[in-house]
């Protein structure tokens, strides 16, 4: 098996997600942030490329406005930042849209991208889906990401339902979903993470429904 050539991308670990209406609720950010920093520490120790991405909604925007506290990276991320990290500001959900991240990854001969950060229901999902077209394998760390409660005219779902449902969806096609500890072990061993596929997930889903 070929050793994956990984990079770690920190998606929007910004202060905006730690309070207010966009506060991440599942897993609670009090639990997911330590897992994000564990992944950062493992990546720095392994010498793999790291990119820190921040979302910008533009000057004067009510959220994610440059120059405001909500735009800033969490201090636990800032204090781990090294000169080797790539810093990126994005305007869309996917980390690849309108940025040079794909080119940067290819310059570093990366074939596998590990995603941590926020939110599962927006930027993590969008990035994992776009990576398929770009030719990058994707890993998503389940305990180092998080979702919010959602409600609109189409329906509603609590943060746990949103997070767990989307991770099952991603693992069925677009990403290998893993815990941070399992990923760190795979990183140290130079191994890939296993993932399911749509066919096997469909069969397992049908079997589970029939039992229920």
Buried (B, 14 or more C-beta within 10 A) or exposed (E): EEEBBBBBBBBBBBBBBBEEEBBBBBBEBEEBBBBBBBBBEBBBEEEBBBBBBBBBBEEEEEBBBBEBEBBBBBEEBEEBBEEEBBEBBBEBBBBBBEBEBBEBBEEBEBBBBBBBBBBBBBBBBBBBBBBEEBEBBBBBBBBBBBBBBBEEEEEEBBBEBBBBBBBEBBBBBBBBBBEBBBBBBBBEEEEBBEBBEEEEBEEEEEEEEEEE
